[in-house]
Amino acid sequence: MTSASARVSNERPFYRRHADAYDELVTDSVESWVAAVHSRVSPRARLLDAGCGTGRHAAAFAALGHRVELADASPALLAQAARRCPGARTHLVDLCSARLAGFDAVTCRGVLNDMITDAERAAAVGALAAALRPGGALFLDVREEGAARRRADGTEHTRTAGALTFTSRTTWRDGLLHVAERYGDVPYEFRMRPWPVTELTERLAAAGLRVAELGPGVGRRTPDRLFVVAYSSPTRMQNG
Ligand SMILES: C[S@@+](CC[C@H](N)C(=O)[O-])C[C@H]1O[C@@H](n2cnc3c(N)ncnc32)[C@H](O)[C@@H]1O
């Protein structure tokens, strides 16, 4: 685990100590994302959920008959996902250096914003592309830069999960979202870097992928997300 985003995966209380509260605090629709992917892949697809979190989407893909595998850098979240998807293969990996291959489809939802350096972003997109079989499909959900910047107005949001009171406040500085969280009395700060459309399409092209669809996020309550479908070349040579 070497990348900064993988370190956040191992530190952020949401992904570690309070991983069990994740699904209570993040309640956006699972069904829309799952339906969007399911309608675009073949039956019983070999499908990697890259940055699977608690496995809420992966479990729904498995229930639809797909052969799901789980990847995440957070041991606590990956363990939850594994419990939810019995029999699914798990990969405790840093997506910036993962070497996975042969998938019909890779889904990566709400993950690439966590990669804030150019090197991490290029490495992660490259690793996702390399994980596809020739002709395989990559499904992304990322934050769009302009809309994310407008949303980051410094308003404090408070939610509760059981005994936990969670607050977060997001501001924009130097091209990054600065997120200040509090878990009860415990503070945690991290940064995210949303995606300009041009950077996204350029990095996907550099990784050998063809963008087929790029539009508003699916199943998101806020308007700052993009849904992207990109395909690996049907004649691409397989990596390793
Ligand atoms: C906002 S959560 C999204 C989880 C899930 N995809 C969902 O939509 O509910 C981001 C996830 O990405 C994972 N992640 C972030 N950086 C990563 C990295 N470098 N390698 C592997 N996983 C990473 C985190 O551990 C976390 O599970």
The ligand as a Gaussian input file, in Angstrom:
#p B3LYP/6-31G(d) Opt

LIG

0 1
 C      -16.348000       6.902000      -1.428000
 S      -15.926000       5.199000      -1.216000
 C      -16.939000       4.435000      -2.496000
 C      -17.230000       2.983000      -2.195000
 C      -18.193000       2.284000      -3.178000
 N      -17.632000       2.220000      -4.506000
 C      -19.550000       2.942000      -3.175000
 O      -19.919000       3.556000      -4.178000
 O      -20.229000       2.863000      -2.141000
 C      -14.271000       5.126000      -1.937000
 C      -13.665000       3.737000      -1.855000
 O      -12.443000       3.722000      -2.606000
 C      -11.459000       3.034000      -1.869000
 N      -10.144000       3.525000      -2.325000
 C       -9.692000       4.802000      -2.335000
 N       -8.443000       4.847000      -2.807000
 C       -8.088000       3.575000      -3.094000
 C       -6.907000       2.975000      -3.619000
 N       -5.804000       3.693000      -3.927000
 N       -6.886000       1.644000      -3.805000
 C       -7.984000       0.889000      -3.495000
 N       -9.124000       1.396000      -2.987000
 C       -9.176000       2.731000      -2.786000
 C      -11.797000       3.363000      -0.423000
 O      -11.206000       2.461000       0.488000
 C      -13.321000       3.295000      -0.442000
 O      -13.787000       1.985000      -0.268000

